[in-house]
């Protein structure tokens, strides 16, 4: 699906390059404005020229300022951006931390702890710059709500820290609804027309809007009620089900561990019992655990846990091992749904 943005330019190459040059100049002027040391702009780009005009100066200026810089973008953008940065700053590009977001961020719930915080926490006391592009046109309908919530939750996760996170959005390829929500999750918007404060910034609304009941499985599911006395049964069922489905042994162990963590959480925090369901959706083996508890912290499972802190790693581990995690919580309870690609590879 495609969409447009008011700042998108025409297709004539001369005009596009001129607009892109103005874009870069505006970026350099406005970067770092504001009282909060945390800076989280969305970059709306239409075409490669605008993409590079907005991202290359961000990286190059960070390197020049001696700031640690990380870039996590999809595979098809990674090589082009790296070459453009190298063409501008030479071997300085070797010091940039490069990541393929289609792998590191396949599960959006993993991005804050395993990509953004992991990099920022390696450089205490220093400002860091990160490019993170977690949303692209081929993201599935099941993945998008987790992506939007991720973008919203970056703000409370980093407020007050000396971190700049630039999030590119393909304005020519994404649905207009995605761009509208980007204006709610980013306090600053950038495009070929310039840089401006978002007039629609409301990240909490995005988190709440995507806290929707999860749809029922399209096909048959294996189901099991469990409590403290039968806590071994969910793991045993998950192992049998995944093995019968031909899931590689390494991923069977991951599924068993996820089921163990989710069911243990239900015992501790969900009323002492819960319900497990397993099914195939065509591309994934899906694990779901429901209980009567309510998840009150939207950043649960997205904060790194100090090595000397006991507990608190259950949802963090679930996010780390799964290809996608969806959560719905409300007055009637909580459902956590974890997806595992049946091809056996983990993103």
Number of C-alpha atoms within 10 A of each C-alpha: 9 11 15 18 17 10 16 19 21 11 11 8 11 10 12 19 17 13 23 26 18 17 21 24 15 19 22 14 11 14 14 15 11 9 8 12 16 19 24 24 23 25 26 26 28 25 16 14 16 25 21 20 23 27 22 21 17 23 27 21 16 20 19 10 10 12 17 20 25 23 25 25 26 21 13 10 16 16 14 13 20 18 13 16 23 16 13 15 16 12 11 15 20 12 11 21 13 19 19 20 24 20 16 20 27 22 27 27 28 26 25 23 21 18 19 24 18 14 19 24 13 11 12 11 10 15 19 25 26 26 22 25 24 25 26 20 16 11 14 10 8 12 18 19 20 21 23 23 25 25 27 23 21 21 19 12 16 20 14 13 17 17 22 23 24 24 24 24 25 25 25 18 17 20 16 16 10 20 19 13 20 29 21 23 29 26 20 21 22 26 31 28 15 17 20 14 13 18 12 14 20 17 25 16 15 21 20 13 12 17 18 14 13 14 6 8 13 10 9 12 15 13 15 14 16 20 18 14 9 10 17 13 15 24 20 13 19 24 21 13 17 24 15 9 14 12 21 14 13 10 22 21 18 18 26 19 19 25 24 21 18 28 30 19 21 24 18 13 15 20 15 18 23 26 18 26 20 23 21 21 15 11 11 17 20 24 25 22 24 23 26 20 23 17 18 9 7 17 18 15 21 25 18 16 14 10 7 6 8 8 9 15 18 19 21 21 18 26 24 25 23 25 23 27 25 23 21 18 22 15 9 10 16 21 25 19 22 26 23 26 20 20 13 15 13 17 18
